[in-house]
Amino acid sequence: MYDARRRERFRGLLSVLTGVVTVASATAAGAVTGLVAREAQAGSPNTGTAGAPAGQATAPTETRTVVTWKQRPRKTIVRTRVVYRQTTPSSAGLGGGSVTSVSSGGDSGSPSGTGPAGGSSSGATRTCSRA
């Protein structure tokens, strides 16, 4: 029967096995890299003492890299594109940015009749939509 104790043993075993495989692959990658570096160093003609008699070291040859900058032709392309999106009031989704304020149409001459958008409220409906 498969119970919690067996499940925990299996999870622990799987964790250990994953760790062992990770360490083994990292060790193998390091060993292969070391072998390749040793082979490249042994086969290099500029090892310094390979062709020199015993007791004499050859001076390393110095090579300089010269960097030259070339002026390449440049062309800047600017494209302007106007994109319009038309939505219905019921389909306002993310980024719709629609704001609607409706006033009650009470006393239009009083200063307290200003709506949230400012100005006097005369019973009109204002709709601001960012497309």
N, CA, C and O atoms as CSV, one atom per row, in Angstrom:
chain,resi,resn,atom,element,x,y,z
A,1,MET,N,N,0.837,-1.172,0.000
A,1,MET,CA,C,0.000,0.000,0.000
A,1,MET,C,C,0.890,1.247,0.000
A,1,MET,O,O,1.951,1.278,0.624
A,2,TYR,N,N,0.435,2.248,-0.702
A,2,TYR,CA,C,1.196,3.496,-0.852
A,2,TYR,C,C,0.730,4.487,0.210
A,2,TYR,O,O,-0.392,4.988,0.136
A,3,ASP,N,N,1.563,4.771,1.177
A,3,ASP,CA,C,1.177,5.673,2.252
A,3,ASP,C,C,2.141,6.854,2.311
A,3,ASP,O,O,3.045,6.975,1.485
A,4,ALA,N,N,1.937,7.718,3.296
A,4,ALA,CA,C,2.726,8.940,3.416
A,4,ALA,C,C,4.200,8.635,3.709
A,4,ALA,O,O,5.087,9.346,3.237
A,5,ARG,N,N,4.454,7.596,4.476
A,5,ARG,CA,C,5.842,7.240,4.808
A,5,ARG,C,C,6.615,6.827,3.556
A,5,ARG,O,O,7.747,7.261,3.344
A,6,ARG,N,N,6.000,5.993,2.738
A,6,ARG,CA,C,6.639,5.570,1.481
A,6,ARG,C,C,6.838,6.758,0.545
A,6,ARG,O,O,7.873,6.872,-0.112
A,7,ARG,N,N,5.864,7.624,0.491
A,7,ARG,CA,C,5.957,8.801,-0.380
A,7,ARG,C,C,7.135,9.677,0.044
A,7,ARG,O,O,7.889,10.146,-0.808
A,8,GLU,N,N,7.302,9.902,1.343
A,8,GLU,CA,C,8.401,10.712,1.839
A,8,GLU,C,C,9.748,10.050,1.569
A,8,GLU,O,O,10.718,10.736,1.246
A,9,ARG,N,N,9.821,8.723,1.697
A,9,ARG,CA,C,11.059,8.004,1.363
A,9,ARG,C,C,11.400,8.178,-0.115
A,9,ARG,O,O,12.548,8.441,-0.473
A,10,PHE,N,N,10.404,8.031,-0.951
A,10,PHE,CA,C,10.626,8.171,-2.388
A,10,PHE,C,C,11.064,9.589,-2.733
A,10,PHE,O,O,11.973,9.773,-3.543
A,11,ARG,N,N,10.437,10.587,-2.133
A,11,ARG,CA,C,10.833,11.980,-2.395
A,11,ARG,C,C,12.254,12.235,-1.925
A,11,ARG,O,O,13.006,12.926,-2.613
A,12,GLY,N,N,12.645,11.702,-0.780
A,12,GLY,CA,C,14.014,11.853,-0.287
A,12,GLY,C,C,15.021,11.168,-1.201
A,12,GLY,O,O,16.078,11.725,-1.499
A,13,LEU,N,N,14.691,9.961,-1.643
A,13,LEU,CA,C,15.564,9.240,-2.558
A,13,LEU,C,C,15.713,9.991,-3.883
A,13,LEU,O,O,16.806,10.062,-4.444
A,14,LEU,N,N,14.630,10.536,-4.367
A,14,LEU,CA,C,14.675,11.289,-5.616
A,14,LEU,C,C,15.513,12.562,-5.467
A,14,LEU,O,O,16.226,12.942,-6.396
A,15,SER,N,N,15.435,13.213,-4.323
A,15,SER,CA,C,16.254,14.398,-4.079
A,15,SER,C,C,17.734,14.051,-4.045
A,15,SER,O,O,18.552,14.765,-4.625
A,16,VAL,N,N,18.083,12.972,-3.379
A,16,VAL,CA,C,19.479,12.541,-3.313
A,16,VAL,C,C,19.980,12.163,-4.700
A,16,VAL,O,O,21.083,12.543,-5.095
A,17,LEU,N,N,19.177,11.422,-5.429
A,17,LEU,CA,C,19.573,11.005,-6.775
A,17,LEU,C,C,19.761,12.217,-7.692
A,17,LEU,O,O,20.692,12.236,-8.497
A,18,THR,N,N,18.901,13.219,-7.584
A,18,THR,CA,C,19.038,14.441,-8.380
A,18,THR,C,C,20.328,15.174,-8.023
A,18,THR,O,O,21.017,15.676,-8.911
A,19,GLY,N,N,20.659,15.242,-6.752
A,19,GLY,CA,C,21.897,15.885,-6.327
A,19,GLY,C,C,23.129,15.160,-6.841
A,19,GLY,O,O,24.084,15.799,-7.281
A,20,VAL,N,N,23.121,13.828,-6.789
A,20,VAL,CA,C,24.259,13.043,-7.273
A,20,VAL,C,C,24.450,13.245,-8.772
A,20,VAL,O,O,25.579,13.405,-9.238
A,21,VAL,N,N,23.372,13.239,-9.518
A,21,VAL,CA,C,23.463,13.444,-10.967
A,21,VAL,C,C,23.967,14.846,-11.276
A,21,VAL,O,O,24.748,15.021,-12.212
A,22,THR,N,N,23.546,15.837,-10.524
A,22,THR,CA,C,24.004,17.211,-10.747
A,22,THR,C,C,25.500,17.335,-10.492
A,22,THR,O,O,26.216,17.936,-11.292
A,23,VAL,N,N,25.976,16.775,-9.391
A,23,VAL,CA,C,27.403,16.840,-9.073
A,23,VAL,C,C,28.218,16.075,-10.114
A,23,VAL,O,O,29.285,16.532,-10.523
A,24,ALA,N,N,27.729,14.932,-10.537
A,24,ALA,CA,C,28.454,14.138,-11.535
A,24,ALA,C,C,28.555,14.876,-12.869
A,24,ALA,O,O,29.604,14.853,-13.513
A,25,SER,N,N,27.481,15.525,-13.282
A,25,SER,CA,C,27.539,16.241,-14.561
A,25,SER,C,C,28.451,17.456,-14.486
A,25,SER,O,O,29.151,17.756,-15.453
A,26,ALA,N,N,28.458,18.164,-13.354
A,26,ALA,CA,C,29.366,19.304,-13.199
A,26,ALA,C,C,30.818,18.836,-13.176
A,26,ALA,O,O,31.685,19.491,-13.754
A,27,THR,N,N,31.096,17.709,-12.512
A,27,THR,CA,C,32.444,17.159,-12.474
A,27,THR,C,C,32.895,16.716,-13.860
A,27,THR,O,O,34.038,16.961,-14.248
A,28,ALA,N,N,32.022,16.078,-14.597
A,28,ALA,CA,C,32.361,15.635,-15.948
A,28,ALA,C,C,32.635,16.825,-16.859
A,28,ALA,O,O,33.569,16.793,-17.661
A,29,ALA,N,N,31.834,17.863,-16.741
A,29,ALA,CA,C,32.058,19.056,-17.569
A,29,ALA,C,C,33.395,19.699,-17.232
A,29,ALA,O,O,34.112,20.129,-18.136
A,30,GLY,N,N,33.748,19.773,-15.954
A,30,GLY,CA,C,35.038,20.331,-15.553
A,30,GLY,C,C,36.199,19.483,-16.045
A,30,GLY,O,O,37.211,20.019,-16.497
A,31,ALA,N,N,36.064,18.169,-15.961
A,31,ALA,CA,C,37.133,17.276,-16.413
A,31,ALA,C,C,37.349,17.405,-17.916
A,31,ALA,O,O,38.488,17.470,-18.376
A,32,VAL,N,N,36.275,17.442,-18.674
A,32,VAL,CA,C,36.388,17.587,-20.134
A,32,VAL,C,C,37.008,18.930,-20.485
A,32,VAL,O,O,37.849,19.001,-21.380
A,33,THR,N,N,36.616,19.983,-19.807
A,33,THR,CA,C,37.199,21.298,-20.064
A,33,THR,C,C,38.682,21.316,-19.754
A,33,THR,O,O,39.460,21.901,-20.507
A,34,GLY,N,N,39.093,20.684,-18.655
A,34,GLY,CA,C,40.504,20.603,-18.303
A,34,GLY,C,C,41.312,19.829,-19.324
A,34,GLY,O,O,42.413,20.241,-19.689
A,35,LEU,N,N,40.769,18.699,-19.793
A,35,LEU,CA,C,41.471,17.916,-20.809
A,35,LEU,C,C,41.634,18.685,-22.114
A,35,LEU,O,O,42.694,18.635,-22.737
A,36,VAL,N,N,40.609,19.381,-22.521
A,36,VAL,CA,C,40.687,20.173,-23.751
A,36,VAL,C,C,41.700,21.293,-23.596
A,36,VAL,O,O,42.456,21.570,-24.527
A,37,ALA,N,N,41.731,21.942,-22.438
A,37,ALA,CA,C,42.695,23.020,-22.216
A,37,ALA,C,C,44.122,22.473,-22.218
A,37,ALA,O,O,45.025,23.106,-22.766
A,38,ARG,N,N,44.333,21.310,-21.614
A,38,ARG,CA,C,45.671,20.709,-21.599
A,38,ARG,C,C,46.114,20.334,-23.008
A,38,ARG,O,O,47.269,20.552,-23.371
A,39,GLU,N,N,45.213,19.775,-23.800
A,39,GLU,CA,C,45.540,19.422,-25.185
A,39,GLU,C,C,45.845,20.667,-26.011
A,39,GLU,O,O,46.759,20.658,-26.835
A,40,ALA,N,N,45.091,21.726,-25.795
A,40,ALA,CA,C,45.326,22.961,-26.547
A,40,ALA,C,C,46.662,23.574,-26.152
A,40,ALA,O,O,47.368,24.120,-27.000
A,41,GLN,N,N,47.015,23.488,-24.880
A,41,GLN,CA,C,48.278,24.051,-24.421
A,41,GLN,C,C,49.449,23.208,-24.912
A,41,GLN,O,O,50.491,23.763,-25.259
A,42,ALA,N,N,49.309,21.899,-24.950
A,42,ALA,CA,C,50.383,21.022,-25.405
A,42,ALA,C,C,50.607,21.160,-26.913
A,42,ALA,O,O,51.740,21.025,-27.376
A,43,GLY,N,N,49.586,21.416,-27.660
A,43,GLY,CA,C,49.708,21.529,-29.107
A,43,GLY,C,C,50.023,22.929,-29.579
A,43,GLY,O,O,50.172,23.143,-30.782
A,44,SER,N,N,50.131,23.898,-28.672
A,44,SER,CA,C,50.383,25.279,-29.050
A,44,SER,C,C,51.843,25.470,-29.430
A,44,SER,O,O,52.721,24.972,-28.726
A,45,PRO,N,N,52.139,26.189,-30.544
A,45,PRO,CA,C,53.531,26.401,-30.931
A,45,PRO,C,C,54.244,27.413,-30.037
A,45,PRO,O,O,55.475,27.404,-30.023
A,46,ASN,N,N,53.580,28.260,-29.312
A,46,ASN,CA,C,54.189,29.280,-28.455
A,46,ASN,C,C,54.196,28.847,-26.999
A,46,ASN,O,O,53.774,29.617,-26.135
A,47,THR,N,N,54.661,27.641,-26.698
A,47,THR,CA,C,54.702,27.203,-25.306
A,47,THR,C,C,55.886,27.773,-24.569
A,47,THR,O,O,55.903,27.737,-23.338
A,48,GLY,N,N,56.877,28.298,-25.259
A,48,GLY,CA,C,58.002,28.958,-24.608
A,48,GLY,C,C,59.211,28.064,-24.491
A,48,GLY,O,O,60.289,28.469,-24.927
A,49,THR,N,N,59.104,26.868,-23.928
A,49,THR,CA,C,60.266,26.013,-23.710
A,49,THR,C,C,60.265,24.791,-24.602
A,49,THR,O,O,61.144,23.943,-24.450
A,50,ALA,N,N,59.358,24.658,-25.493
A,50,ALA,CA,C,59.290,23.449,-26.312
A,50,ALA,C,C,60.471,23.350,-27.264
A,50,ALA,O,O,61.024,22.260,-27.414
A,51,GLY,N,N,60.887,24.432,-27.915
A,51,GLY,CA,C,61.952,24.365,-28.886
A,51,GLY,C,C,63.268,24.905,-28.364
A,51,GLY,O,O,64.269,24.845,-29.078
A,52,ALA,N,N,63.309,25.427,-27.159
A,52,ALA,CA,C,64.522,26.039,-26.624
A,52,ALA,C,C,65.377,25.000,-25.926
A,52,ALA,O,O,64.856,24.020,-25.392
A,53,PRO,N,N,66.690,25.208,-25.927
A,53,PRO,CA,C,67.554,24.302,-25.166
A,53,PRO,C,C,67.287,24.447,-23.668
A,53,PRO,O,O,66.703,25.437,-23.227
A,54,ALA,N,N,67.709,23.480,-22.912
A,54,ALA,CA,C,67.464,23.493,-21.468
A,54,ALA,C,C,68.158,24.680,-20.829
A,54,ALA,O,O,69.313,24.969,-21.142
A,55,GLY,N,N,67.467,25.366,-19.939
A,55,GLY,CA,C,68.052,26.505,-19.246
A,55,GLY,C,C,67.808,27.837,-19.924
A,55,GLY,O,O,68.015,28.878,-19.300
A,56,GLN,N,N,67.380,27.849,-21.165
A,56,GLN,CA,C,67.117,29.107,-21.859
A,56,GLN,C,C,65.623,29.200,-22.156
A,56,GLN,O,O,65.014,28.267,-22.680
A,57,ALA,N,N,65.067,30.318,-21.818
A,57,ALA,CA,C,63.654,30.555,-22.116
A,57,ALA,C,C,63.581,31.520,-23.286
A,57,ALA,O,O,64.331,32.494,-23.353
A,58,THR,N,N,62.696,31.249,-24.181
A,58,THR,CA,C,62.536,32.151,-25.319
A,58,THR,C,C,61.585,33.264,-24.933
A,58,THR,O,O,60.655,33.064,-24.152
A,59,ALA,N,N,61.828,34.438,-25.490
A,59,ALA,CA,C,60.951,35.576,-25.212
A,59,ALA,C,C,59.650,35.396,-25.985
A,59,ALA,O,O,59.671,35.014,-27.155
A,60,PRO,N,N,58.537,35.665,-25.348
A,60,PRO,CA,C,57.259,35.532,-26.072
A,60,PRO,C,C,57.153,36.609,-27.144
A,60,PRO,O,O,57.513,37.767,-26.931
A,61,THR,N,N,56.658,36.201,-28.279
A,61,THR,CA,C,56.472,37.164,-29.362
A,61,THR,C,C,55.225,37.972,-29.080
A,61,THR,O,O,54.190,37.434,-28.687
A,62,GLU,N,N,55.341,39.270,-29.286
A,62,GLU,CA,C,54.223,40.153,-28.985
A,62,GLU,C,C,53.518,40.530,-30.282
A,62,GLU,O,O,54.130,41.066,-31.206
A,63,THR,N,N,52.267,40.250,-30.332
A,63,THR,CA,C,51.468,40.643,-31.491
A,63,THR,C,C,50.479,41.689,-31.033
A,63,THR,O,O,49.871,41.569,-29.969
A,64,ARG,N,N,50.326,42.708,-31.843
A,64,ARG,CA,C,49.382,43.765,-31.522
A,64,ARG,C,C,48.221,43.722,-32.494
A,64,ARG,O,O,48.387,43.513,-33.696
A,65,THR,N,N,47.074,43.923,-31.948
A,65,THR,CA,C,45.878,44.000,-32.768
A,65,THR,C,C,45.568,45.461,-33.008
A,65,THR,O,O,45.472,46.250,-32.068
A,66,VAL,N,N,45.414,45.813,-34.256
A,66,VAL,CA,C,45.120,47.195,-34.610
A,66,VAL,C,C,43.641,47.282,-34.965
A,66,VAL,O,O,43.139,46.536,-35.806
A,67,VAL,N,N,42.970,48.193,-34.315
A,67,VAL,CA,C,41.540,48.393,-34.557
A,67,VAL,C,C,41.377,49.655,-35.388
A,67,VAL,O,O,41.853,50.725,-35.006
A,68,THR,N,N,40.716,49.528,-36.503
A,68,THR,CA,C,40.429,50.702,-37.333
A,68,THR,C,C,38.925,50.836,-37.450
A,68,THR,O,O,38.213,49.860,-37.688
A,69,TRP,N,N,38.459,52.048,-37.280
A,69,TRP,CA,C,37.037,52.333,-37.369
A,69,TRP,C,C,36.729,52.837,-38.762
A,69,TRP,O,O,37.412,53.724,-39.274
A,70,LYS,N,N,35.719,52.283,-39.367
A,70,LYS,CA,C,35.306,52.713,-40.687
A,70,LYS,C,C,33.968,53.420,-40.572
A,70,LYS,O,O,33.077,52.993,-39.838
A,71,GLN,N,N,33.849,54.505,-41.312
A,71,GLN,CA,C,32.588,55.231,-41.344
A,71,GLN,C,C,31.680,54.559,-42.360
A,71,GLN,O,O,31.934,54.602,-43.564
A,72,ARG,N,N,30.660,53.963,-41.881
A,72,ARG,CA,C,29.682,53.294,-42.739
A,72,ARG,C,C,28.524,54.246,-42.999
A,72,ARG,O,O,28.208,55.088,-42.159
A,73,PRO,N,N,27.891,54.113,-44.165
A,73,PRO,CA,C,26.733,54.982,-44.415
A,73,PRO,C,C,25.592,54.642,-43.459
A,73,PRO,O,O,25.339,53.477,-43.153
A,74,ARG,N,N,24.914,55.685,-42.998
A,74,ARG,CA,C,23.804,55.514,-42.069
A,74,ARG,C,C,22.546,56.077,-42.683
A,74,ARG,O,O,22.573,57.086,-43.388
A,75,LYS,N,N,21.459,55.416,-42.409
A,75,LYS,CA,C,20.173,55.903,-42.875
A,75,LYS,C,C,19.166,55.682,-41.763
A,75,LYS,O,O,19.007,54.571,-41.258
A,76,THR,N,N,18.488,56.757,-41.389
A,76,THR,CA,C,17.487,56.671,-40.337
A,76,THR,C,C,16.111,56.644,-40.979
A,76,THR,O,O,15.769,57.519,-41.775
A,77,ILE,N,N,15.338,55.652,-40.633
A,77,ILE,CA,C,13.996,55.502,-41.185
A,77,ILE,C,C,13.001,55.744,-40.060
A,77,ILE,O,O,13.062,55.092,-39.018
A,78,VAL,N,N,12.091,56.678,-40.271
A,78,VAL,CA,C,11.059,56.986,-39.291
A,78,VAL,C,C,9.714,56.702,-39.942
A,78,VAL,O,O,9.380,57.266,-40.985
A,79,ARG,N,N,8.962,55.834,-39.321
A,79,ARG,CA,C,7.622,55.515,-39.833
A,79,ARG,C,C,6.614,55.913,-38.775
A,79,ARG,O,O,6.716,55.507,-37.617
A,80,THR,N,N,5.642,56.709,-39.180
A,80,THR,CA,C,4.584,57.132,-38.275
A,80,THR,C,C,3.312,56.425,-38.698
A,80,THR,O,O,2.911,56.470,-39.861
A,81,ARG,N,N,2.692,55.777,-37.742
A,81,ARG,CA,C,1.476,55.050,-38.043
A,81,ARG,C,C,0.447,55.395,-36.976
A,81,ARG,O,O,0.738,55.319,-35.783
A,82,VAL,N,N,-0.732,55.767,-37.394
A,82,VAL,CA,C,-1.813,56.084,-36.474
A,82,VAL,C,C,-2.748,54.885,-36.441
A,82,VAL,O,O,-3.233,54.424,-37.474
A,83,VAL,N,N,-2.988,54.397,-35.249
A,83,VAL,CA,C,-3.842,53.234,-35.080
A,83,VAL,C,C,-5.082,53.669,-34.322
A,83,VAL,O,O,-4.980,54.252,-33.242
A,84,TYR,N,N,-6.238,53.394,-34.872
A,84,TYR,CA,C,-7.510,53.730,-34.237
A,84,TYR,C,C,-8.165,52.454,-33.764
A,84,TYR,O,O,-8.131,51.423,-34.436
A,85,ARG,N,N,-8.766,52.549,-32.585
A,85,ARG,CA,C,-9.494,51.419,-32.053
A,85,ARG,C,C,-10.879,51.905,-31.684
A,85,ARG,O,O,-11.025,52.900,-30.974
A,86,GLN,N,N,-11.872,51.224,-32.152
A,86,GLN,CA,C,-13.237,51.626,-31.859
A,86,GLN,C,C,-13.862,50.568,-30.967
A,86,GLN,O,O,-13.882,49.384,-31.305
A,87,THR,N,N,-14.373,51.009,-29.823
A,87,THR,CA,C,-15.006,50.086,-28.901
A,87,THR,C,C,-16.394,50.588,-28.558
A,87,THR,O,O,-16.687,51.779,-28.663
A,88,THR,N,N,-17.209,49.696,-28.161
A,88,THR,CA,C,-18.533,50.063,-27.668
A,88,THR,C,C,-18.424,50.215,-26.157
A,88,THR,O,O,-17.527,49.627,-25.553
A,89,PRO,N,N,-19.309,50.984,-25.528
A,89,PRO,CA,C,-19.205,51.183,-24.078
A,89,PRO,C,C,-19.272,49.888,-23.278
A,89,PRO,O,O,-18.708,49.826,-22.185
A,90,SER,N,N,-19.927,48.873,-23.770
A,90,SER,CA,C,-20.056,47.634,-23.009
A,90,SER,C,C,-18.820,46.750,-23.149
A,90,SER,O,O,-18.649,45.814,-22.368
A,91,SER,N,N,-17.962,47.023,-24.119
A,91,SER,CA,C,-16.812,46.150,-24.333
A,91,SER,C,C,-15.515,46.788,-23.855
A,91,SER,O,O,-14.448,46.479,-24.385
A,92,ALA,N,N,-15.585,47.674,-22.862
A,92,ALA,CA,C,-14.376,48.298,-22.345
A,92,ALA,C,C,-13.602,47.255,-21.556
A,92,ALA,O,O,-14.079,46.755,-20.537
A,93,GLY,N,N,-12.403,46.928,-22.032
A,93,GLY,CA,C,-11.575,45.923,-21.379
A,93,GLY,C,C,-10.371,46.584,-20.746
A,93,GLY,O,O,-10.420,47.760,-20.387
A,94,LEU,N,N,-9.318,45.856,-20.611
A,94,LEU,CA,C,-8.097,46.392,-20.049
A,94,LEU,C,C,-7.551,47.488,-20.943
A,94,LEU,O,O,-7.493,47.328,-22.162
A,95,GLY,N,N,-7.155,48.584,-20.355
A,95,GLY,CA,C,-6.582,49.677,-21.123
A,95,GLY,C,C,-7.606,50.507,-21.851
A,95,GLY,O,O,-7.235,51.356,-22.663
A,96,GLY,N,N,-8.875,50.297,-21.594
A,96,GLY,CA,C,-9.917,51.058,-22.284
A,96,GLY,C,C,-9.913,52.512,-21.875
A,96,GLY,O,O,-10.080,53.386,-22.726
A,97,GLY,N,N,-9.733,52.796,-20.620
A,97,GLY,CA,C,-9.604,54.151,-20.119
A,97,GLY,C,C,-10.828,55.017,-20.311
A,97,GLY,O,O,-10.676,56.211,-20.569
A,98,SER,N,N,-12.031,54.487,-20.199
A,98,SER,CA,C,-13.212,55.316,-20.384
A,98,SER,C,C,-13.688,55.841,-19.035
A,98,SER,O,O,-13.733,55.104,-18.049
A,99,VAL,N,N,-14.044,57.125,-19.004
A,99,VAL,CA,C,-14.534,57.774,-17.794
A,99,VAL,C,C,-15.858,58.432,-18.137
A,99,VAL,O,O,-15.959,59.155,-19.128
A,100,THR,N,N,-16.865,58.188,-17.327
A,100,THR,CA,C,-18.186,58.764,-17.577
A,100,THR,C,C,-18.665,59.447,-16.308
A,100,THR,O,O,-18.602,58.875,-15.220
A,101,SER,N,N,-19.147,60.682,-16.458
A,101,SER,CA,C,-19.740,61.347,-15.305
A,101,SER,C,C,-21.141,61.794,-15.700
A,101,SER,O,O,-21.335,62.396,-16.756
A,102,VAL,N,N,-22.101,61.498,-14.857
A,102,VAL,CA,C,-23.491,61.862,-15.107
A,102,VAL,C,C,-23.929,62.746,-13.950
A,102,VAL,O,O,-23.780,62.387,-12.782
A,103,SER,N,N,-24.474,63.913,-14.298
A,103,SER,CA,C,-24.943,64.801,-13.242
A,103,SER,C,C,-26.448,64.679,-13.104
A,103,SER,O,O,-27.138,64.198,-14.003
A,104,SER,N,N,-26.942,65.125,-11.956
A,104,SER,CA,C,-28.356,64.931,-11.647
A,104,SER,C,C,-29.257,65.977,-12.288
A,104,SER,O,O,-30.468,65.770,-12.366
A,105,GLY,N,N,-28.707,67.083,-12.746
A,105,GLY,CA,C,-29.518,68.107,-13.405
A,105,GLY,C,C,-30.307,68.938,-12.427
A,105,GLY,O,O,-31.372,69.440,-12.786
A,106,GLY,N,N,-29.830,69.109,-11.186
A,106,GLY,CA,C,-30.524,69.901,-10.176
A,106,GLY,C,C,-30.436,71.379,-10.507
A,106,GLY,O,O,-30.740,71.792,-11.627
A,107,ASP,N,N,-30.025,72.165,-9.542
A,107,ASP,CA,C,-29.921,73.610,-9.717
A,107,ASP,C,C,-28.680,73.902,-10.550
A,107,ASP,O,O,-27.558,73.735,-10.070
A,108,SER,N,N,-28.868,74.334,-11.785
A,108,SER,CA,C,-27.737,74.525,-12.690
A,108,SER,C,C,-27.003,75.832,-12.423
A,108,SER,O,O,-25.883,75.994,-12.909
A,109,GLY,N,N,-27.562,76.756,-11.690
A,109,GLY,CA,C,-26.906,78.034,-11.466
A,109,GLY,C,C,-26.089,78.082,-10.200
A,109,GLY,O,O,-25.320,79.027,-10.021
A,110,SER,N,N,-26.213,77.114,-9.310
A,110,SER,CA,C,-25.504,77.192,-8.037
A,110,SER,C,C,-24.062,76.714,-8.210
A,110,SER,O,O,-23.786,75.845,-9.036
A,111,PRO,N,N,-23.144,77.289,-7.424
A,111,PRO,CA,C,-21.756,76.853,-7.515
A,111,PRO,C,C,-21.561,75.434,-7.021
A,111,PRO,O,O,-20.577,74.794,-7.391
A,112,SER,N,N,-22.456,74.921,-6.203
A,112,SER,CA,C,-22.289,73.551,-5.710
A,112,SER,C,C,-22.685,72.531,-6.762
A,112,SER,O,O,-22.573,71.331,-6.511
A,113,GLY,N,N,-23.139,72.957,-7.919
A,113,GLY,CA,C,-23.556,72.033,-8.969
A,113,GLY,C,C,-22.433,71.635,-9.887
A,113,GLY,O,O,-22.690,71.187,-11.004
A,114,THR,N,N,-21.177,71.783,-9.454
A,114,THR,CA,C,-20.074,71.367,-10.322
A,114,THR,C,C,-19.848,69.885,-10.161
A,114,THR,O,O,-19.868,69.360,-9.048
A,115,GLY,N,N,-19.637,69.219,-11.258
A,115,GLY,CA,C,-19.415,67.772,-11.243
A,115,GLY,C,C,-17.958,67.451,-10.994
A,115,GLY,O,O,-17.156,68.359,-10.776
A,116,PRO,N,N,-17.603,66.190,-11.023
A,116,PRO,CA,C,-16.226,65.788,-10.763
A,116,PRO,C,C,-15.263,66.247,-11.854
A,116,PRO,O,O,-14.061,66.353,-11.607
A,117,ALA,N,N,-15.764,66.518,-13.044
A,117,ALA,CA,C,-14.892,66.953,-14.132
A,117,ALA,C,C,-14.767,68.464,-14.158
A,117,ALA,O,O,-14.037,68.991,-14.998
A,118,GLY,N,N,-15.448,69.187,-13.278
A,118,GLY,CA,C,-15.382,70.647,-13.245
A,118,GLY,C,C,-16.422,71.256,-14.170
A,118,GLY,O,O,-17.038,70.552,-14.971
A,119,GLY,N,N,-16.617,72.573,-14.058
A,119,GLY,CA,C,-17.629,73.231,-14.889
A,119,GLY,C,C,-18.985,73.103,-14.261
A,119,GLY,O,O,-19.128,72.500,-13.197
A,120,SER,N,N,-19.982,73.658,-14.902
A,120,SER,CA,C,-21.321,73.573,-14.321
A,120,SER,C,C,-22.010,72.327,-14.824
A,120,SER,O,O,-21.782,71.883,-15.949
A,121,SER,N,N,-22.854,71.767,-13.976
A,121,SER,CA,C,-23.606,70.616,-14.443
A,121,SER,C,C,-24.985,71.050,-14.803
A,121,SER,O,O,-25.736,71.572,-13.979
A,122,SER,N,N,-25.301,70.831,-16.014
A,122,SER,CA,C,-26.609,71.235,-16.511
A,122,SER,C,C,-27.413,70.044,-16.944
A,122,SER,O,O,-28.248,70.148,-17.843
A,123,GLY,N,N,-27.175,68.906,-16.316
A,123,GLY,CA,C,-27.949,67.718,-16.663
A,123,GLY,C,C,-27.370,66.988,-17.853
A,123,GLY,O,O,-27.963,66.006,-18.300
A,124,ALA,N,N,-26.242,67.419,-18.388
A,124,ALA,CA,C,-25.670,66.777,-19.561
A,124,ALA,C,C,-24.758,65.616,-19.126
A,124,ALA,O,O,-24.266,65.583,-17.998
A,125,THR,N,N,-24.552,64.696,-20.025
A,125,THR,CA,C,-23.672,63.565,-19.774
A,125,THR,C,C,-22.350,63.791,-20.495
A,125,THR,O,O,-22.325,64.086,-21.689
A,126,ARG,N,N,-21.261,63.651,-19.763
A,126,ARG,CA,C,-19.938,63.792,-20.373
A,126,ARG,C,C,-19.285,62.430,-20.443
A,126,ARG,O,O,-19.336,61.643,-19.498
A,127,THR,N,N,-18.685,62.173,-21.559
A,127,THR,CA,C,-17.967,60.921,-21.711
A,127,THR,C,C,-16.602,61.224,-22.280
A,127,THR,O,O,-16.480,61.856,-23.330
A,128,CYS,N,N,-15.578,60.773,-21.587
A,128,CYS,CA,C,-14.203,60.902,-22.071
A,128,CYS,C,C,-13.675,59.515,-22.302
A,128,CYS,O,O,-13.732,58.677,-21.402
A,129,SER,N,N,-13.171,59.251,-23.462
A,129,SER,CA,C,-12.660,57.933,-23.757
A,129,SER,C,C,-11.286,58.054,-24.377
A,129,SER,O,O,-11.068,58.849,-25.291
A,130,ARG,N,N,-10.373,57.265,-23.875
A,130,ARG,CA,C,-9.027,57.221,-24.440
A,130,ARG,C,C,-8.912,55.944,-25.261
A,130,ARG,O,O,-9.036,54.837,-24.739
A,131,ALA,N,N,-8.675,56.119,-26.538
A,131,ALA,CA,C,-8.625,54.934,-27.399
A,131,ALA,C,C,-7.205,54.497,-27.608
A,131,ALA,O,O,-6.958,53.513,-28.306
